[in-house]
């Protein structure tokens, strides 16, 4: 059995959206850095105590 290879890429609209969302993404990363918090990517993140 041969595994098929699949490649995905963004459309021009997707690339434009990435460019549009880059500034808020940088702002969020900088805010996390300033506050000394780490990214949390699990379902219980909202329930975690805040310092």
C-alpha positions as a printed NumPy array, in Angstrom:
array([[  0.   ,   0.   ,   0.   ],
       [  1.344,   3.409,  -0.993],
       [  0.47 ,   6.436,   1.107],
       [ -0.717,   9.272,  -1.08 ],
       [  0.916,  12.635,  -0.687],
       [ -1.352,  15.652,  -0.272],
       [ -0.17 ,  19.245,  -0.346],
       [ -2.218,  22.189,   0.814],
       [ -1.604,  25.849,   0.149],
       [ -3.394,  29.097,   0.805],
       [ -5.282,  30.865,  -1.919],
       [ -4.589,  34.515,  -2.675],
       [ -7.507,  35.38 ,  -0.359],
       [ -5.98 ,  33.268,   2.412],
       [ -2.605,  34.981,   2.029],
       [ -4.313,  38.393,   2.152],
       [ -6.147,  37.365,   5.329],
       [ -2.865,  36.234,   6.912],
       [ -1.359,  39.64 ,   6.159],
       [ -4.409,  41.367,   7.637],
       [ -4.289,  39.309,  10.846],
       [ -0.527,  39.64 ,  11.377],
       [ -0.665,  42.919,  13.393],
       [ -3.192,  41.594,  15.981],
       [ -1.128,  38.401,  16.194],
       [  2.025,  40.393,  16.937],
       [  0.116,  42.463,  19.493],
       [ -1.084,  39.317,  21.268],
       [  2.376,  37.747,  21.294],
       [  3.876,  40.959,  22.682],
       [  1.182,  41.15 ,  25.378],
       [  1.918,  37.565,  26.437],
       [  5.64 ,  38.399,  26.557],
       [  5.041,  41.575,  28.6  ],
       [  2.854,  39.789,  31.119],
       [  5.183,  36.804,  31.363],
       [  2.467,  34.317,  30.5  ],
       [  2.899,  31.245,  28.395],
       [  0.588,  30.122,  25.636],
       [ -1.93 ,  27.527,  26.739],
       [ -3.636,  25.377,  24.137],
       [ -5.915,  23.012,  25.99 ],
       [ -9.615,  22.894,  26.866],
       [ -9.079,  23.735,  30.554],
       [ -7.181,  26.989,  29.863],
       [-10.145,  29.178,  30.879],
       [-10.339,  27.459,  34.275],
       [ -6.677,  28.026,  35.117],
       [ -5.941,  30.469,  37.943],
       [ -4.521,  33.824,  36.903],
       [ -1.616,  35.37 ,  38.824]])
